[in-house]
Amino acid sequence: MIISRAPLRISFFGGGTDYPEYFRSEPGAVLAAAIDKYAYIVASAFPSQLFDYTVRVQYRKVESTTSVAAIEHNVYRECLKLCGLERDIELHHMADMPSFTGLGSSSSFTVALLHALHSHKGEFVRPLDLAYEAIYVERQCLHENVGCQDQTLAAVGGLRLIEFRAEDDIQTQIVPVSPARLAELEAHLFLVFTRITRKASEVAGQQLNRLEANRPTLRRMRAMVDRGWDLLTSAQPIEAFGALLHEAWQAKHSLDGGVSTPEIDALYRRGRAAGALGGKLLGAGGGGFLLFFAPPATHAALQREFAEHQLAQVGLGAPGAHVVLAEPDTAWSLPRVG
């Protein structure tokens, strides 16, 4: 049995420039962090000759099939095909957070699954190569309108500046912050669930249709990545990071009407009125978690303001995809007759 996990993520700056449609023309970058919430995959071998199926996968439902091609869940199906596994494997998915909430859970699932499948085969894959595989599955096999930051953060982890040059040329740098500075950043984060879920690919598709018109704004959002790096790695007051997030919120809001909604805009105004310096809607937009950057002294007021919403606390800099349990494989064999 193998249990693999990959972290979810929070993206601070540069979202939108991680799409190949953008960075094929000019380099993109994001400043983002893996968080201590995970997608898990359990992979185990079983003797299919004893059963009436050869592959079994579990998510919201359970599929037991005699053919990988017959699996309805597209990510399970394509990852099994990519790894060359056709039978005698059972897979289960668990997660710390729900899907479609702006935390990159879909890509974390894909990365955790690929990591589990390779580990099941006894193969070691470098973290960045794992990210490249996940990008290939999501963009080329499934034709999803997704960027490349989620897969990368899920695979490599950490608090990072990630530069995108091509779908197979991604550079990452750990942001060199002290434990005290990281704790200060974490203490200012306040997450509110909007109670709106949406499929990121659909929201992103609308934005990609406006790519050329949005390119000047996306360049400004790319420049905020470097400014965010400078703020975190210097002795400047951390409050400036919140002001920059507010600037990024306004820039992202202008990309497309689907980025936000009147309800989400109202939530953001309420957070600012309760003491938040800035914030952003996580993910492509349209719903999910709303991140506020607020001095710790204001968090009690924010909790009262959003008492009717689910709140979340997260730690930053979680490790990338890794195996948390690997039990030795027990070879199955049936006795021969005669």
Beta strands, then each sheet from edge to edge (+ up, - down):
strand 1: 2-13
strand 2: 28-45
strand 3: 55-58
strand 4: 62-65
strand 5: 89-95
strand 6: 159-166
strand 7: 169-174
strand 8: 189-193
strand 9: 278-281
strand 10: 289-293
strand 11: 311-312
strand 12: 322-326
sheet 1: 4+ 3- 5- 2+ 1- 12+
sheet 2: 4+ 3- 5- 2+ 6- 7+
sheet 3: 9+ 10- 8+ 11-
end
